Amino acid sequence: QLQACGGGLVQDGGSLRLSCAASVRSFSNYHMAWFRQAPGRERDFVAAITWSATRTYYADSVKGRFTVSRVNAKNTVYLQMNSLKPEDTAVYYCAVLVGNWGTTNPGDFGSWGQGTQVTVSS
């Protein structure tokens, strides 16, 4: 089970930090990722991090603004979002990577948790 939280309403240029708590065994064995889904759109990849937190990759749209991290001792993965834009408005989800490292296809991820709404006002 994955539970994302930390969303909210923020102004253009603001920041938020999302958290995703995992109630799964061996959390530290899994690569983790964040996705987002805006109304009427498909679920889009945002960022991923290896089990050891030594490697990450990001969607081009968030590079330089978002940072993914994790604390395995807390079974938690984070998404720090800075310089937020109205187009970042979406429901954000965390998931476990079950496919190959580097993929952005939602079908290669599993254990989708409940999302958290992020709204950026202009």
C-alpha positions in Angstrom: 0.0 0.0 0.0 1.2 3.4 -1.0 -0.2 6.7 0.4 0.7 10.0 -1.1 0.2 13.3 0.8 1.3 16.8 1.0 -0.6 18.3 -1.9 -2.5 21.6 -1.7 -3.1 24.9 -3.3 -0.1 27.1 -4.1 0.6 30.1 -6.2 2.6 30.2 -9.4 6.3 30.1 -8.4 5.6 28.4 -5.1 6.8 25.1 -3.6 5.4 21.9 -2.1 6.9 18.7 -0.8 5.0 15.5 -1.4 5.5 12.4 0.6 4.6 8.8 -0.2 4.5 6.4 2.7 4.8 2.7 1.9 3.4 0.0 4.1 5.1 -2.8 2.2 7.8 -5.2 3.2 11.3 -4.6 1.8 10.5 -1.1 0.7 14.2 -0.5 0.4 14.4 -3.2 -2.4 12.2 -1.2 -4.8 12.8 1.6 -7.2 10.1 4.1 -6.8 8.5 6.8 -9.0 6.1 9.7 -9.1 3.4 10.2 -11.8 0.8 12.8 -12.2 -2.6 13.0 -14.0 -4.4 16.2 -14.9 -8.1 16.2 -15.7 -8.8 14.7 -19.1 -5.2 13.7 -19.6 -3.2 10.5 -19.4 -1.1 9.6 -16.4 2.4 11.1 -17.0 5.7 10.1 -15.6 7.4 12.7 -13.3 10.4 11.2 -11.6 12.0 8.0 -10.4 14.6 6.9 -7.9 16.6 3.7 -7.3 16.2 1.7 -4.2 19.6 3.0 -3.0 18.8 6.6 -4.0 22.0 6.7 -6.0 20.3 7.4 -9.4 17.3 9.4 -10.5 15.6 10.4 -13.7 13.0 13.1 -14.5 10.5 14.1 -17.1 11.9 17.0 -19.2 9.0 19.2 -18.0 10.2 19.1 -14.4 14.0 18.9 -14.7 15.7 21.5 -12.6 12.5 22.2 -10.6 11.6 18.9 -9.0 13.7 16.6 -6.8 12.9 13.1 -5.8 14.4 11.5 -2.7 13.8 8.8 -0.2 14.4 7.7 3.3 14.3 3.9 3.5 14.3 3.9 7.2 11.0 5.7 7.1 9.6 3.7 4.1 9.0 7.1 2.5 9.7 8.7 -0.9 9.5 12.4 -1.4 9.0 14.9 -4.3 10.2 18.4 -3.7 8.5 20.7 -6.2 9.9 24.2 -6.7 9.0 27.0 -9.1 5.6 25.5 -9.6 3.6 26.4 -12.6 -0.2 26.2 -13.3 0.6 23.4 -15.8 1.9 21.3 -12.8 -1.7 21.1 -11.5 -2.7 17.4 -11.3 -3.2 14.5 -9.0 0.2 13.1 -8.0 0.7 9.4 -7.5 3.6 7.3 -6.3 4.3 3.8 -7.6 6.7 0.9 -7.6 8.9 0.3 -10.7 8.3 -3.3 -11.9 9.8 -2.8 -15.3 13.2 -1.8 -16.5 15.1 1.2 -15.1 14.6 4.2 -17.4 11.1 3.5 -18.4 8.3 6.1 -18.3 5.4 3.8 -19.3 2.8 3.6 -16.6 2.3 0.0 -17.5 5.8 -0.7 -16.1 4.8 0.5 -12.6 2.6 -1.0 -10.0 1.2 -0.8 -6.5 -0.4 2.6 -7.3 -1.3 4.4 -4.2 -4.0 7.0 -3.5 -3.0 10.3 -5.1 -2.7 13.8 -3.7 -4.1 16.9 -5.4 -1.7 19.7 -6.4 -3.2 22.9 -7.6 -1.1 25.8 -8.8 -2.9 29.1 -9.3 -1.8 31.8 -11.7 
